[in-house]
Amino acid sequence: MAPLNKKIQKFLKDSIRVAPKISKKGELAELRNGLVSPYPQTRKDAIKKTIQQMTLGKDVSSLFPDVLKNIATNDVEQKKLVYLYVMNYAESHPELCILAVNTFVTDAQDPNPLIRCMSIRTMSMVRVDKILEYVEIPLRRTLQDDNPYVRKTAVICVAKLFQLNQELCIELGVLEDLVSALDDSNPMVVANATAALTEIHGVDPSVVSLPKLINSHVSQFLLALNECTEWARITILGALADYSAKDSLEAQDIIDRVSAHLQHVNPAVVLATIKVIIRNLPQIQQQNFKAISLKLSSALVSIMSTPPEMQYVALKNIRIILEKYPELLVKELRIFYVKFNDPLYVKLEKIDIMVRLVDATNLKQCNLLLTELKEYAMEFEPEFVSKSIQGITQLAIKYSGEKFVSKALDDLLELVDRTENLKDDCCIAMCDLLRHCPTNEKIASDICALLNSWAVPESSLISDAAKCNYIWLMGHYPEKFTDLEGKLDQMIENFVQEECMTQASILMTVVRLHTQLPGSTLQNVLEMATTSVNEIDIRDMAMIYWRCLSMPNSDTLVDQLCKSVAPIFENALDNFSTETLEKLLNELSTISSIYFRPQSVRAKRYVLRQNIVRGKRMDELKDMAKNEIAKNMNDDVLLDFGDDEPKTSSSGNVSSNLLDDLDDIFGFNSTGATTSSETKDMQSSTNKMNTSTTNTQDLLNLF
Amino acid sequence: MGNFFSSMFDRLWGVNKELRILILGLDGAGKTTILYRLQIGEVVTTKPTIGFNVETLSYKNLKLNVWDLGGQTSIRPYWRCYYTDTAAVIFVVDSTDKDRMATASKELHVMLQEEELQDAALLVFANKQDQPGALSATEVSKELNLVELKDRSWSIVASSAIRGEGITEGLDWLIDVIKEEQLAA
């Protein structure tokens, strides 16, 4: 019968309620009346309604003064609502915010830690400079609070204050408090202090020496690590990853202490832990290496069973780690097999990882992967299919045995046979294979036979790279193509419309084969390349060829140019430079690891700059007005100084706007003169001005 | 059911409704000290009020919502935000601060011009009577030109918030006036 009971209670409550109710419409006028109502109940209802409107996205900022009146209350719920409102709209009423200061300061001493915490948090979130002037006392008090919940909030507020007003933050000396918070007994406080310091360090590295602090607090971090929440753990692990151990013993110790977190449910914690371990791995003694890498590989495997978005991040990070420690996951190839329901972006990354991962000395594994990739190439998503075909080539080149290469080639031939639209990718892939073993006649003739059979190459190949490869092939194995001339002519017809790789390839092939082709073809291509192509490189290339061809003993020269053999294609996988790799390893589990670009390289460093709202002050307005007057006067005066006093005019130019400066100039005019002569000077200068204007008028009259 | 009836009585006596009273005055006059003298009956150490304090107190069966607004020059313009529905204004004057009597007088008269305050009763505390050299209530009244006030119930009381003198007397007068006005209304 409970619900009925409740209904009766509600009915009775409503029937005795005197306080007027707020209707559901939420009109501003009604809300405003409600907010200043003499009935506390109505006021609270009105605040609730106001917040409701705010979250709906309506602009209720005009109620600011009235909502603010309700900030001083003992009702925690109401206080929280008002604080929420103030945070949201403070910027629209910067002047009025000052009225809340007293409550903020009082609340920072409230016996209830929740209120203390709320007050300091809100105060640091209100981006109004007048509020910040009063932040000192509450901030200092809450930093020394007995309750760790308040301290951990206050510590973050220091970082916020720093972003809003660096000078003030340094002047108050709260950074020292922040540093001492690293020694706090509560792990949450330690973690938040670390996060705050990291943030501040990111804005201005000169203010705090973060590396030094981390060095001296490693033991505290390791102690706090096991007792705090997962997010705090990530922060602390992040700090630990910036620490380089003194010797192998310490490195081993750190790894032992953190490795428990490799089994954490939160993949971010796992990744942060991996980062710490990777950081210390180079210092570890050889006999322990195996045990650690076992742990690492199982951790990496575990983060592969997360949702696809996280898998993507994991894959990107694995790719970086693999480049440093390729043997780490060698036995785990199977977990990277593509599942049918993986999203495309994960599939592509997986193929990349697998090709990198595979052990090139293990034929069995390579064969397995080849079959797997061939399966993928028969799927329907075009990007996925081309990535698989690319993978097949990369794999074949990585394994590098001619037998294996021909096997891969057979697979490719089969694929082309099966589906029409793979011609592009297969053409590129086959030419790559051929470039890897250029001496193998069988491969060359197989490929050429296939390509030769395509009737209209320029319509069956779409991408620039594929066309380029196709023409390159014709240039190198002209004897294997029938109707070479016709096929080339088709390509040349569209020469101007082609992209530059194809253009370059056509140009080279035509020059190379100039003895076999009719002379007009060569002439035609050279002319088009030098006159109607936008790409400057192509024009230059054509110019050089043309000049070589027109030299006296051109045949030998051109032969030399064309007979040079391209280097054998050894590695189809791109690698990071050692330097980049080291940097990326230090930035694992950050956004840099997704872009593969270390932070220092990324052109725009994203710096959090909060703008702070200032109420216009009277003196500012006065200054503005003063400036305007001064500017106008300056314009006049400059006119005068122009003709006979170049020295003064230059100084007048530099000291631009302020009246004071102008006074100086006048003073400068009358060096050592009395005030009366100064006024005379003024007069004379106005006279001069008059003359100068008449001068200009005369000049104008001349025309 | 007991609750129900007590609420009914509250309703009859109008206890649920709060009366709004403002404490105004120049900075350092002792507004916050007076507020807390009324609220907890003790002297608290205060800092300049940037903004406001508000306390609800029951006095003679009335629920008073007493607002103490900061007196700094920068905050005075915002006093007007609080004028609506005000039953009474308590204006506190530092009786020892002879130099700023004129300023106080000006602020007081400007404030009383406001339409929203036409029906509000005025109580002036000539505060800090415990200090040597403090002007008497009559002198303060003269300085503030209180006699010029027409159509308004007003009173001036010499007080010392530190010693607790004069505060209750002043408030008693104020409550009586408010009750009378409510009966009249």
Interface residues (C-beta under 8 A of the other chain):
Chain A: L12 I16 V18 A19 V36 P38 Y39 P40 Q41 P65 D66 K69 A72 E95 L96 I98 L99 A100 V101 N102 T103 V105 T106 Y134
Chain B: F4 S7 M8 R11 N16 K17 E18 L19 R20 K47 T49 I50 G51 F52 N53 V54 N65 G70 S74 I75 Y78 C81 Y82 T84 D85
